[in-house]
């Protein structure tokens, strides 16, 4: 469709893809907030979810290296072995991963819709896997999750084994990609703005080299038909006759991690000042910078009719937005020194629970000297170093109680 020489179909596609990416980052950023960030108390199952490792500067330095190795490996496979079997393998991998990813996103959406207090009123179902008296796996779910997880498997099944109308359709691709993005932003957290700047700078160079310097990036992106991209039809009527505008999921998740960290820093600032009013100035600034950078990418791509490395524009936009707002507010030194670390607990997770004689002991509830402490030291062999640490901890607590 063309009016007065303007391709409104294509422009609407750019606008739709831009909106989809920004909404994905907005949702994922708020998903990265823990209950403690929001000023509430976390339930037991939420504490288990929230304890994730932060990406450090060392990890950020390795990111471009590992990414380059994986990308070039995929390129060699596609070029010399064909794309059919690797596409088939990756499709099944993302199908299985999509079941858990969509289900987890549905649970997060339901929890946000109902509110935390109402969500916690549902009964809790706990799946516990033991080896002897040692806990291997513990999974706590509220009863709605038992229905949401099977429901979340539908897009993956239709995407892989559905009919011709649904199989690998753009709608299902977007549903799966959005769930992957949401969960990645919720779980992959940077530990500081320094790490974020290192990561964005390294991938800035990575993107330039593999897009402009070689055919590798474009070849792999156009050959593998897997749900790791956002699609929007080049049509106001959402038909697929002209194809789709595409944005790789990495161009959402990588800058999105930086934006999500800015939101957590806004909550940190509010907690330090002990104010209920949260000024999301860093979050709004970095998210706006992301939208501006993506708009610049699409503009250059549209004018020159050539694929562009999105991080060429997104990385400087996000870094500069942080530098400008922190320097303008006189907070650069504090922001640069801030570390988003997991709060220390009274008990590490690997020492928190012992299962002895069918009983579960939490925290400092040490087993009694007459029963469980003796059984642990005498009957349970230290199969790994953590088991030995558990034994020593329990013995010391038992001696203190006798004293």
N, C-alpha and C positions, 0 to 999 in steps of 0.2 A: 504494500500500500504506500502510495506516495502522494503527498499534498504539497504543491508549490515547491517541488524538488526536495522536500524533506522526507527522509525515510523514517516515518514514525514507528513502523514495525521494529526496526533495529534499535531506535532510541528507547522504545518501551522495554525492549529486552535488556538493554543496559541498566535502565532504572530498576527493573525487577530483580536483576542479579545483584545490584548494589544494595537494594533493600534486604534481600535474602541474607547476604553476607553480614550486614550490620545487625539484623535481628538475631542471627546465630551467635554473634559475639556478645551481644547484650545479654542473651539468655545464659550463655556459657559463663560469662563473667560473674553473674549473680549465683550461678551454680557452684562457682569456686569458693563462695563465702561459706565458712563454717558457722555453726550456731553460736560459737563464741565471738566470731566477727560481728554477728548481728546482735550481740548482747544478750543472747539467751543461753539456756542450759541444754546441752546435747544429751540425747538419750543414749543408751548403751550401744544400740546398733549404729547410731549416727557417729559415735566416737570411733567405731571400727572403720567406717567409711572415710572419716575425715583425716585419719592418720596416713598421709601419703608423703613420700619423700619429695623435697624440693629439688629442682634442677639447679646445680651450682655453676660457677664460672667454668670449672673444669669440664663439666658436661657440655656447656655452651661452646667451648673451643672445639670439642670433638664432633659436634653436630654436623657441620659442613663436610667433615672428612667421612663420617659414616654415611651421610646422605649421598655423597658423591660415589662412594663404593657401591651402594645399593642401586643407585640410578644407572651407573655404567654397567653393572651386572645385568640389570633388566634389559638394557639396550643390546648387549651382546646376545642375550638369549633370544630376544625378538628378532634380531638381524640374522643370526645364524641357525637358530633352531625353529623359528616360526613363532607366531603369537598365539596359536590356537590352544596349545596345551597349557602354557603359563597363564593365559586368560581364564581357562577352565579351572585351574587350580586356585587362582586368586579369587574367582567368583565364589567358589565353595567356601573358601576361607572367610570372606567377608559376609557370606550368607550366615555362617555359624556365628561369627562375631556380631552380626546385625541383630540376631535374636536377643542376645543379652543387652546390646546397646539400646535398641528401641524400647525394650522392656524397662530398662533403667531410666530412660528419659521420660517414659510414661509415668513411672512412679514419682519422679521429681516433679512433673507437671501436676499430678494429682495432689501431692503433698502441698505444693504452692497454692493450688486452687482451694483446697479445704482449709488450709492453715495448719500450723504445727500442733496446736492444742487439740483440734478435732482429729487430726491424723493419729495422734498418740492414744486416742480412745479406742481405736481398733485393737482387737486381740493380736498378740504377737506369737508367731510360730517360729521356733528355733530348731535349726538343723545342726546336729552335733556329731562330729566324727572323731572317735577316740582310737588311740593305739595304746592298749594297756590302760594306764591311768593318765596318759598325756593327751591333751587336746590337740588335734591336727587341724580341724576345720570347724569353725563356728559361724553360722549364718542365721541372722535374725531378720524376719520379714513380718510386716503387718498383713493381715488377711487380704486386703485389696490387691496386694502384690501377687498373690497366688493366681489372680485372674489377669492382671496386667501383663505379666511376663509371657504367658501363652498368647495373649493378644498381640504382643510385640513381635511374635514370630511370623505373623501374617505377611508383612511387607517383604521379609527375606524369602519366604517360600514362594510368593508370587513373582518376585524378581528373578528367581533362579529356575523354577519349574512351572511357572504359570503359563497361560495361553499366549498367543501371539499379541494380543492387545495389551497385556500387562508385563510380559517378560522383558526385563531391562528397560522399562518405560522411564521417561524423564521424571515423572511424579514419584515413582518408587525410588529412583536414584537419589532424588532430593531428600526424600524422607530418611533414607538410610544415611546419606551424607550429613544431614543436619543432626541426626542422633550421634554419629561418630564425632562430629565437631563439638556438640554439647558435652559429651562425656570426656573428650580429650581436654577441653578447657576446664572442666570440673576437677580433673585428676592431675593433669600436668601443670605444676605451679612453679614459677620462677622464685628464687629466694631473695632477689634484690634487683633494683634498677640497673645496677652494674652488670649483672648477669644478662638482663634483658637487652642492654645495649650491645654486649658482646655477641649475643645470639643473633640479633638483627643485623649487625655489621657483617658477621661471618656469612650469613645466608644472603645478604645483599651481594657480596662478591660471588657466592655460589650460583645465584640465579643469573647474574650477568654472564658468567663464563659458559654455563651449560645452555643458555638460550642464544646468545649472540655468537659465542665462540665455536659452538658445535651444533650438530643437528640432534644431539642426544635427547634433550628435554622434550622437544616437539615430537620426535619420533615415538618416544615412550608414551607421552600423554595421548597421542592420537591412535595408538595401537591397542592399548589395554582398555577394554570395556568393563571397568569395575566402578563401584559406587564410592569413589573418592573425589568427586567433583560436584559442583553445583551447576545446574543447567536451567536455562530459561529460553523458551521458544522465541524465535525472531518473528513474532506475529502478535498483533493486538487481539486476535481471536484465538490465540493459544494453539494454533495448528503447527505441525512439524514440517510443513512443506519446504521452508527455507533453512531448516536446521535449528541449531541452538547456539546461544552464547554460553561459554563455559568458563568457570573459575575453579582452579585446583584447590583442594581442601587445605593444602599446606599454606596457601595464601590467605586462608581464614584463621587457621589454628595458630600459626607462628606469631603473627601480629596480635592475634586475640589473646595469647598468653600475656603479652605486655599490657594490653588494655585491662585484662582481668586483675593483674597485679596492681595497676593504678587504682582500681576500685577497692581492693583490699587495703591499700595504703590510705585511702580516704576514710575507711572505717577505723583504721589504726589511729589516725589523727583525731578523729572524734572521740575514741576511747581515751586517748591521752589527755584530751581537754575535758573529759567527762561531761560531754554535752549530748543530748538526745538528737539534736539537729545535725544531720550528716551533710556536709557540703561536698558533693561529688565532683569537685572542680577538676581533679586529675583524670577521673574516669571520663567525664564529658569531653574534656579537651583531647584526650588520646583517641577516643572513639570518633570524634569529629575529624581528627587528623587522619584516621584510617579511612573514613568515608571520602575525604578530600583526596588522599593518595590513590584510592581505587578509582575515583572519578577521573583523575589525571591519567591513570593507566588506560582507561577505556577511551578517553579523548585521543591520546596519542595513537592507540591501536586503530581507532576509527579513521583518523586523518591519514596515517601512513599505510593502512591496510596490511599490517604485519603484526604477528604475535609479539607481545611485550612481556618481559619478566616483571611480574607485579611487584615483587619485593624491591625492585629498583626505585619505586616510588613510595611504597608502603613503609619500608624501613626508615628512610630519612624523615618521613612525615611523623611517625610515632616517636622517634628519638628527639626530634626538634621540638615537638609539642611538649614533651616532658621537660626538656631543658628550658624552654621559654617560660612555662608556667611556674616552674620551681624557682628560677632566677628572679622572675617578676615579683614573686611573693616572698623572696628572701628565705626560701626553705630548701635550697639546693643541697646544702651541706647535710642537713638532717635526712633528707630524702635519699641521698646517695649512700649514707651510712646505714639506713634502715635495712633490717634483715627480716624477712617473712619466714620465721622458723616455726616448726611444730612445737607447741607448748609441752614442756616436760611434765610427765605424770609422776605421781608418787611411786607407781610401780611400772616398769617397762612391760610392754604387752606380752613378751615371751616369758615373763615371770608372774603375770597377773593371775593366772588361773592354774590350779592343780586339781586333778581329778583322782581322788583316793577313796577306795572302797565305795565307789558309786557316789561320792559327795563332791561338790564343787566348792573350792575355797577361793575367795576373792581377796585381793590385796593383802592386808596384814592379818587375815584370819588364818593363822597357822594351824596345821593339824596338831592334834593332841599328841603328847609324848608317848602315851600308852598304846596308841593305835597307829595313826597314819604316819608319823615321823619315822617310826621304826620300819614300817612297811616300805616306805620310799627308799630309804638307804639300803635296806637288805634285799628287796625283791626287784627293784627297777634298775637295770644296768644303765650307766651313762652312755647312751649310743652316740650322742654328739656333745660338743662342748657346752651347749646351752643346758642340757640335762644336768651336767655336773654343777653348773652355776645354780640351778634350781635346788639341787640337793644341799649345797653349802648354805644357801639362803634360808632354807627351811630349818636346818640344824641350828644355825645361829639364833633364829627367832625362838626355837624351842628352848635352847639353853637360857636365853634371856628371861623367858617366862618362868623357868624353874628358879632362877636367881631371885 
